[in-house]
């Protein structure tokens, strides 16, 4: 009988310790002690108190132990960070979706503008030419004189004034007893080589005549470096140190030339 009582006591103590460990101290005096009526003797109660102190010490040791603290910290971090990460990911996904929709809307608006934009009408280039002089020469001949004069570095107004002085704008004029031809009164015997070099054969043709006369005046201007001297040599064949009245009259007439 003593062995059975002692066996029951050990069994009840083990069950009581398990109940205390599980957090149920009210079950510590339960089944296994005196037929399971839940009453405890004073010695059993003291044992239960001692067991409870041991359990609390274990829990405190777990909280104070570095590994226990790391475990608790990890649990707290997970509880705080994971919901925040989920919220951030959801917000980022919404922002990306909104940006994609805005970009699609912008592209669609640009396409609509491009489709609605009318094609530009073809505009013919505007050709601007230098105004013509108020002289009795047709426009084509004037443009030719202007282009050739500027190519030779000569003021076109000088050529217009020379033509006025030499032939009164008459391309068929024959002067000096029939030896001087056309608008600029060219002497063939003095300019045959020049005519051949320039490919001019008819001095009564206004274009050939102006081509030869301009080339001769440009040569004299390069030689003397002065328009008065060059005009003097053109009129009398050479420059003898004095600018002639002819040269002065031509330069004065050139200053009075009017563009229209």
Residue pairs with C-beta under 8 A, 6 or more apart in sequence:
8 32
8 33
9 33
11 32
12 31
12 32
12 33
12 44
13 44
13 47
15 27
15 28
15 30
15 31
15 32
16 27
16 28
16 29
16 30
16 32
16 33
16 44
16 47
16 48
16 51
17 28
17 51
19 25
19 26
19 27
19 28
19 30
20 28
20 48
20 51
20 52
20 55
21 51
21 55
25 48
25 52
28 40
28 48
28 51
29 38
29 39
29 40
29 44
29 45
29 48
30 36
30 38
33 39
33 40
33 44
40 48
61 68
62 68
63 69
63 72
129 143
130 143
130 146
130 259
131 259
131 260
132 139
132 142
132 143
132 259
132 260
133 142
133 156
133 157
133 160
133 257
133 258
133 259
133 260
134 257
134 258
134 259
134 260
135 142
135 160
135 163
135 164
135 169
135 257
136 169
137 145
137 160
137 163
137 169
137 206
141 206
141 207
141 210
144 207
144 210
145 156
145 159
145 160
145 210
145 214
146 156
148 210
148 211
148 214
149 155
149 156
149 158
149 159
149 214
150 156
152 214
152 215
152 217
152 218
153 218
153 221
154 214
154 217
154 218
154 221
155 227
155 254
157 254
157 255
157 257
158 217
158 227
158 231
158 250
158 251
158 254
159 184
159 210
159 213
159 214
159 217
160 254
160 257
161 250
161 251
161 253
161 254
161 257
162 184
162 213
162 217
162 231
162 234
162 250
163 169
163 183
163 184
163 210
164 253
165 246
165 249
165 250
165 253
166 173
166 175
166 180
166 183
166 184
166 185
167 173
167 175
167 182
167 183
167 184
167 185
169 183
170 183
171 182
171 183
171 204
171 205
171 206
171 209
172 182
172 204
173 182
173 183
173 185
174 180
174 181
175 185
176 185
176 187
179 187
179 188
179 189
180 186
180 187
181 187
181 188
181 203
181 204
181 209
182 203
182 204
182 205
182 206
182 209
183 206
183 209
183 210
183 213
184 209
184 210
184 212
184 213
184 214
185 213
186 203
186 209
186 212
186 213
186 216
188 195
188 203
190 237
191 212
191 216
194 212
194 215
194 216
195 201
195 203
195 208
195 212
198 211
198 212
198 215
200 208
200 209
200 211
200 212
201 208
202 208
203 209
203 212
216 234
217 230
217 231
217 234
220 229
220 230
220 233
220 234
221 227
221 230
223 230
223 233
224 230
224 233
224 239
227 247
227 251
228 243
228 247
228 248
228 251
229 239
229 243
229 247
230 239
230 247
231 243
231 244
231 246
231 247
231 250
231 251
232 239
232 240
232 242
232 243
232 244
232 246
232 247
233 239
235 244
235 246
235 247
236 244
236 246
